[in-house]
Amino acid sequence: EERRTIRQRQKEGIDAAIAKGVKFGRRDKGFPEGWELCYLRYKTGEVKRSYVMKQLGIGPNRFDYLKRKYELSRGKS
């Protein structure tokens, strides 16, 4: 019973926050500076993935995430 009450009050608070325009979740970091040039060089085969990661100071998971996000934003698959 108490748990249900807590959940109900929590839901009301979340709904009120959404109505006010509060955004939930982590903020988007965006693309690192120089991403587009490095990505284009990578895509043409001029440089390897490891080179791009080293230049931008990112790891493999971040690289894969940025690559997917960039390609989706450009309408590529």
Salt bridges, closest charged atoms under 4 A:
GLU1 OE1 - ARG4 NH2 3.92
ASP15 OD2 - LYS11 NZ 3.08
ASP28 OD2 - LYS69 NZ 2.66
GLU36 OE1 - ARG74 NH2 3.74
GLU46 OE2 - ARG41 NE 3.07
ASP64 OD1 - ARG49 NH2 2.96
GLU71 OE2 - LYS43 NZ 3.31
GLU71 OE2 - LYS67 NZ 3.90
